[in-house]
Amino acid sequence: MTEISKNIFYVGVNDRVKHRFEALWPLPLGVSYNSYLIVDEKVALIDTVDHCHADLYLSKIRNVLGDRPIDYLIINHMEPDHSAAIRFIRQHYPQAIIVGNSKTMGMIKGFYGICEGTLEVKDRDTLSLGLHNLQFFMTPMVHWPETMMTYDLQTKTLFSGDAFGCFGALNGGVIDVEMNTDGYWDEMWRYYSNIVGKYGVPVQKALQKLSGTEISMICSTHGPVWKEQINKVVDIYDHASRYEGENGVVIAYGSMYGNTEQMAECIARELTKKGIRDVVIHNVSKSHVSYVLRDIFKYKGLIIGSPTYTNDLFPEIESLVGKLESRDIKNRLFGYFGSYTWAGAAVRHLNAFAEKMRWDVVSDPVEMKQGISDDIMAQCRRLADDMAAKLNL
């Protein structure tokens, strides 16, 4: 039994088995699915967990409640990693009223065929459990259209859904004050950039809506319960959703035989000579794209290099630029380089990508035919110098 505040209990589970979140994003540190019970005159269960853990989940709930019923099941977010146990909970607690907004109700019917025993709430509606009074904030597109947050006016606890979440299982502790949180910050950036990244404007709207609300604890559906480090958590989401990168450079490149890689190494060396301390190099054939996207969200400068491949970009670079386009990431300083053997196309495609993104292109691109030369290395150094100059303004 884990009581995180007076009469508020953590009943989530850890997943250290799944290899990829949403069948896409690697989980080297696992992931938690967080759910919470508020025990008052009425009992509210907030969000559920992945159906694979339903039996363990039920045992945790019963360990808190014993034979007491659940009066309300509040659904902040309908993605199946949080909603898949709704039908299971209904089977064991048939009297539980499902609480959500209008879009939630449509999804519950579509996913689970449930139409009865529901309560629809609107923005800033309240629900009394006794001493605990809950208020609902609609936060659409953070990062699905039905997302909302539930705020306990009594304890000033925000149940935030996926917002302020991160990858990483909980290793014993649940609240940040109980653990070393160092390993969660990069996983928060990776979670934001890959899961939420496209929706910076809705995140900003949600932050503005909550700006006058006193928050003593954030209970997300993934990662630690935030109590001591709320300001840092909110700052990460604020900066990421404003696309405010830190003063560093990501170099993402593809290379079949090492020639394009030599250009990347030359650029990186020159950047450090110019005083840029945070330089991250990703060989896209080895680095999973989720880590590349994480670092592109973190840092202001981006340099992409690609050989020409079948008159196009190197396939993994093509995939990366497509993901950057779909996330509509803004406000980046951009440089690019490419190579070819007999017919060049990579630089031309990267130029079209730069125009589409409307980024600040810091320098002329570098295009290499066949092998590295002193002239090409000089051009690479010039690209790096121009990027460093822009960053150091």
FENUR-V527195 format. One record per pair of residues at least 4 apart in sequence whose ideal C-beta (glycine too) atoms are under 6 Angstrom apart, sorted by the first residue. I is the first residue (numbers start at 1). J is the second residue. D is the distance in Angstrom with one decimal. If there is no record, write none. Layout:
# FENUR-V527195
i j d
I J D
I J D
This chain:
# FENUR-V527195
i j d
1 63 5.5
1 64 5.8
2 10 4.3
2 174 5.4
3 9 5.4
4 8 5.5
4 10 5.1
4 175 5.8
4 225 5.5
5 155 5.2
7 39 4.9
8 38 5.4
9 37 4.4
9 64 4.9
10 174 4.9
11 35 5.1
11 37 5.5
11 60 4.2
11 61 5.4
12 32 5.6
12 33 5.6
12 34 3.8
12 35 5.0
13 33 5.5
13 49 5.2
13 53 4.2
13 56 5.6
13 57 5.8
14 32 5.1
14 169 4.1
14 170 5.9
15 30 5.8
15 31 5.2
16 30 4.0
16 169 5.4
18 27 5.8
20 24 5.7
20 25 5.9
20 26 5.9
21 25 4.4
21 27 5.5
21 31 5.9
25 194 5.4
25 290 4.7
26 288 5.4
27 31 5.3
29 168 4.3
30 169 3.2
31 167 5.4
32 169 5.4
32 170 4.9
32 222 5.9
33 49 3.9
33 50 5.2
33 81 5.9
34 221 4.9
35 47 5.0
35 48 5.7
35 49 5.5
36 46 4.5
36 219 5.6
37 45 5.6
37 64 5.5
38 44 4.6
38 129 6.0
38 132 5.4
39 43 5.5
40 129 3.9
40 130 3.9
40 131 5.6
40 132 4.8
41 130 3.1
42 71 4.1
42 129 4.3
43 70 5.1
43 71 5.1
44 72 4.3
44 74 5.7
44 129 5.7
45 70 5.1
45 73 5.0
46 74 4.7
46 159 4.9
47 76 5.6
47 82 4.9
47 221 5.6
48 85 3.7
48 86 5.8
49 53 5.2
49 57 4.9
49 85 5.5
50 81 4.9
50 84 5.7
51 84 3.9
51 85 5.6
53 57 5.4
54 85 5.1
54 88 4.7
61 65 5.9
69 93 5.9
69 95 5.7
70 93 4.3
70 96 4.4
72 97 5.3
72 99 5.3
73 89 5.9
73 96 4.7
73 98 5.0
74 99 4.5
74 150 5.6
75 100 4.4
75 104 5.4
76 148 5.4
76 150 6.0
76 161 3.8
77 82 5.2
77 147 5.2
77 161 4.1
77 162 5.6
78 83 4.8
78 104 5.9
78 107 4.3
78 146 5.4
80 84 4.3
82 221 5.3
85 89 5.7
86 112 5.6
87 112 4.8
89 93 5.6
97 117 5.5
97 119 5.1
98 118 4.7
99 119 4.8
100 104 2.9
100 105 5.9
101 121 6.0
101 148 5.6
102 120 5.8
103 145 5.3
103 146 3.7
104 146 4.6
105 118 5.8
105 120 5.9
107 111 5.8
107 146 5.9
108 112 5.7
108 114 5.0
109 115 5.4
121 125 4.3
121 136 4.8
123 138 4.2
125 136 5.2
126 133 5.6
126 135 5.0
127 134 4.7
128 133 5.1
131 154 5.7
132 152 5.4
132 154 4.6
133 153 4.6
134 150 5.4
134 152 5.8
135 151 4.7
135 153 6.0
136 148 5.7
136 150 5.8
137 149 4.6
137 209 5.9
138 148 5.1
139 147 5.2
139 148 5.8
139 149 5.6
139 206 4.1
140 145 5.2
141 199 5.0
141 202 3.8
142 147 5.0
142 163 5.3
142 202 5.1
142 203 5.5
142 206 5.1
143 196 4.7
143 199 4.9
147 161 5.4
149 160 5.0
149 161 6.0
150 159 4.2
151 158 5.3
152 157 4.4
156 214 5.2
156 215 5.9
156 216 4.1
157 217 4.6
158 215 5.0
158 218 5.1
159 219 4.8
160 164 5.1
160 218 5.5
160 220 5.1
161 221 5.7
162 221 5.5
164 218 5.2
164 220 4.7
164 233 5.1
165 191 6.0
165 220 4.1
165 221 5.8
165 222 3.5
165 223 5.1
166 184 5.2
166 187 4.6
166 188 3.7
166 191 4.7
166 223 3.9
167 187 4.1
167 191 5.1
168 184 5.2
168 187 4.7
168 223 5.9
170 174 5.8
173 178 3.2
173 179 3.6
174 225 5.5
175 225 4.6
175 227 5.3
176 181 5.2
176 224 4.8
176 226 5.5
176 227 5.7
176 228 5.2
176 229 5.2
177 227 5.7
177 228 4.8
184 188 5.9
184 223 5.9
188 236 5.7
189 294 4.8
189 298 5.6
190 290 5.6
190 294 4.0
191 195 5.5
192 196 5.0
192 240 4.9
193 197 4.6
193 293 4.5
193 294 4.9
193 297 4.0
194 290 4.9
194 293 5.7
197 327 4.4
198 327 4.7
199 203 5.8
200 241 4.0
203 241 3.7
204 241 5.2
207 238 6.0
217 227 5.0
218 226 4.1
218 230 5.8
219 225 5.3
226 230 5.1
226 233 5.0
229 233 6.0
234 238 6.0
236 240 6.0
237 241 6.0
239 244 4.6
240 297 5.6
243 329 5.9
243 330 4.3
243 331 4.6
245 299 4.8
245 300 3.5
246 298 5.9
246 299 5.5
247 391 5.4
248 278 2.9
248 299 3.8
249 271 5.7
249 276 5.8
249 279 5.2
249 301 3.6
250 280 5.0
250 295 4.7
250 296 5.2
250 299 5.3
250 302 5.2
251 264 5.2
251 268 5.7
251 281 4.8
251 303 4.8
252 282 4.7
252 284 5.7
252 292 5.4
252 304 5.3
253 260 5.7
253 264 4.3
253 305 3.8
254 284 5.1
254 306 5.2
254 314 3.3
254 316 5.4
254 317 4.7
255 260 4.0
255 261 3.9
256 307 5.9
259 339 5.5
259 371 5.9
260 305 5.3
260 307 4.9
260 339 4.7
262 372 4.8
263 305 5.8
263 337 5.3
263 380 5.3
264 305 5.4
266 377 5.2
266 380 4.3
267 380 4.9
267 384 4.6
268 279 5.2
268 281 5.6
270 381 4.4
270 384 3.6
271 276 4.3
271 279 5.1
271 384 4.7
271 388 5.8
272 279 6.0
274 388 3.5
276 388 5.4
280 295 4.8
282 287 4.0
282 292 4.7
284 316 4.0
284 317 5.9
284 320 5.9
285 316 5.7
287 291 5.2
287 292 5.4
289 320 6.0
296 302 5.7
300 333 5.7
301 333 4.7
301 387 5.4
301 391 5.7
302 332 5.1
302 334 5.5
303 335 4.3
304 336 5.0
305 337 4.5
306 313 4.8
306 314 4.5
306 317 4.1
306 338 5.2
306 346 4.2
307 314 5.4
307 339 4.7
308 340 4.0
308 344 5.6
308 345 4.5
308 346 4.5
309 314 4.8
311 345 4.8
313 317 4.6
313 318 4.1
313 346 5.5
313 349 5.0
321 353 4.9
324 329 5.7
332 359 4.8
333 360 5.2
333 362 5.3
333 390 5.0
334 354 5.5
334 359 4.2
334 361 5.3
335 362 5.2
335 363 5.4
335 383 5.0
335 387 5.3
336 350 4.1
336 365 5.0
337 365 5.9
337 366 4.0
338 346 3.4
338 347 4.0
338 367 5.4
339 368 4.3
340 344 3.8
341 370 5.8
344 367 5.8
347 365 4.9
347 367 4.5
354 359 5.9
354 361 5.3
362 386 4.6
362 387 4.9
362 390 4.9
363 383 4.5
363 386 3.6
366 379 4.4
366 380 5.5
366 383 5.7
368 376 4.8
372 376 5.5
388 392 6.0
